[in-house]
Amino acid sequence: MNKGINLPTEVSIKDKKQVEKGNVRRAAIFARSKVIEVQTETAECYYLLYYKNSLIYGAKLGKVVEGTFIHKALNEGIIIESPHPLLTALHPHGSITIPNKNKLFSQLQLHYSLQELAYITTTLDSFFEKDQLISIIDKVFFHFRRSGKFMKSYQILLLLNDFSPSLKSVQERMGSREFHSYRDFYQSDLPSILTKDPLFVERHCFHHRAQPEKRLLLADILSKQDSLVSLLLWLENADQQQSSDTITQYTDLALQFVTMEEWIYVLGQMKINPVRVLPDTKKVLEKMLQNGEHEKAALCLFHFIADLPSSYDPLLETIWDHSSCEFILSHLDEFVPFLQHLPHPESTRKEEEKIYQLAVRLLEEHGVLVVHEKLRSISKLFPHSQVIRKINEMIKLVENPDKMMELGDYYAEFKQFDKAIDCFFWEMELQPQNPFPVRKISKMYQYKGLAKEAAAYQKIYDQLKRNQETG
């Protein structure tokens, strides 16, 4: 979602004695873990790793290495990118302090069970050597086995096998007779395994959430422990047909984290027509327009213009009238059906002014051929527009060296004074005794606020004019 509602994403990261500011670019959810990517003011990236919404560790990474947990999360997890409204509910606000790396594992043991410690350890391979992490997980395994907790020790082996599947010692231990019954147990149905090892089931279902039955089980698990991740899981598949009851259920859930305006926008991005499923949509949009949030309202409606009742026409007209040229041009393809939906998109004085503003803005960055192409869709809607006619005339003149004066006049009319000056200079060089191109150059500099240059060319014009009168 590259274009959207802008929301605050600023964070401050304290790493040892250094403090850096940055903006959250995206978040990735994978089972009970979360990765937050923060781009600093110097365009470097911090990666913050969370477990159950608590910060575990973080550091700058030049690149995310393939095969690491962070790489897996960013490629296989549930990804929320800026400027998605729900990103603000996922990322930390204010100041973040990175834990001391040397004391990290001793601190983790104080706050988490040994099984959780082993799992968290498997997510830290972007920050620690893999052999060091394997050693820590091994210690947990041997602790459980010495204590006679063979189910727990087998659970650690499953984590270690997933973390380092090529490790021969793990395969040998998993194949030993003492774990035979546990191997059979993990071949049984997932609801039974859930009673003994919820972490395993959650990770397994998350990894295989494309399978409907495992997605349903995961949704049930998340609904009881993390309502935000439960919502994100639903949104990941929300573009598929949904019942009104389900949408109502998740709307109630979403409003814990975002406003109704933001939720309408999110549904729109998921191709769910908020006008059909949320009875208060029109009132919410009208309030947005009253508050001057015209572009925000437009973003909520772009996907459903053709499906709007005529009662929305006044809202669409208001949005078009009050949206900035920059916004319209960045969403030009979406605004075409927007205008088509209006009853009579005739080229009135008001419409002419808007088209003129668009043309001026485009000509500031592009040549007239590109501008003509970008306004093609608008020209079909307003075939009698004088602005469009002038752009079409400029197309004919741009390659004709004998028509530079006329082309320069058009550029001046669109406030492109530098381009107009170029045209008049061309004519001045072709006709050095003609005072009129010089007069126009003086005027252009005057419009640009360059009085000294304007006065200089005015003097040249006056001299040429006198020469003409006495010649």
Secondary structure, DSSP 8 states (H G I E B T S, - for coil): --S------EEEEEETTEEEEEEEEEEEEETTEEEEEEEETTS-EEEEEEETTEEEEEEE-SS--TTSHHHHHHHHSEEEETT-TTHHHHS--EEEE---GGGHHHHHHHHS-HHHHHHHHHT-TTTS-HHHHHHHHHHHHHHHHHTT-HHHHHHHHHHHHHH-TT-HHHHHHHTSGGGHHHHHHTTS-HHHHHHH-HHHHHHHHHHTTTSHHHHHHHHHHHHTT-HHHHHHHHHHTTTS---HHHHHHHHHHHTTTS-HHHHHHHHHHTT--HHHH-TTHHHHHHHHHHTT-HHHHHHHHGGGGGG--GGGHHHHHHHHHHS-HHHHHHTHHHHHHHHHHSS-----HHHHHHHHHHHHHHHTTS-HHHHHHHTHHHHHH-TT-HHHHHHHHHHHHTT-GGGHHHHHHHHHHTT-HHHHHHHHHHHHHH-TT-HHHHHHHHHHHHHTT-HHHHHHHHHHHHHHHHHHHH-
